[in-house]
């Protein structure tokens, strides 16, 4: 549960960064840098979500083995 919440929070931050990068009135290089940073954050969020999903599946398998 905590992993899913953490991944969701990272995803929300990444989405916010993308929005700021697109809407920001700064120069092109700054916008490109922010967009690259946002893309990296999105990639990290996706990786964290995969890890959270794997941990959840592992926990469910462990619970099923106990029954």
Secondary structure, 3 states (H helix, E strand, C coil): CHHHHHHHHHHHHHHHHHHHHHHCCCCHHHHHHHHHHHHHHHHHHHHHHHHHHHHHHHHHHHHHHHC
